[in-house]
Amino acid sequence: EQVRAMSVKEIKKLLTKHGHSDIFATAIEKSDLIQACVDFCIKSLPQLLTDKYDLVANICHDSPAEVGREGKRDPLAEGSYRCHVQHMASNQWYEMQDLHVQETMAQLIGLSESYLLIFAKKDVLVENGTGEKNS
């Protein structure tokens, strides 16, 4: 319903924004464009929603028990931060705090109280930073 209410210009802008400008290349009339959008949503959208992600890093904040209670002090200003990072080639996890680095078990990452989680899409190369898809 929302797509049908949009102008051709708005639909083209929306498709271009999401990287699917090829859909409107063959459409001559608005009805053709709407049908192409609907076909795309029915056929391609379920595949886009099945993307999988791997956890590659985890940042935790540890603060003393008395900090943050009853508004005494800012809990993020005190305490320390730890970072868990996965070495992609060896699949080994490391825990880093300041200059101290040690190996850790992947199962312990899920037990930590995370402040920030960093994920990578499964089919994207992370280790070389190219963003190219795996073959």
Protein Blocks (a to p, Z undefined) as FASTA:
>chain_A
ZZmmpcfklmmmmmmmnopammmmmpmblmlmmmmmmmmmmmmmmmmmmpccddfbdcdd
dddfkgopahlacfklgccdddddddfklopacddehjbccdddfklmmmpccfbdcddd
fkbcfklonopacZZ
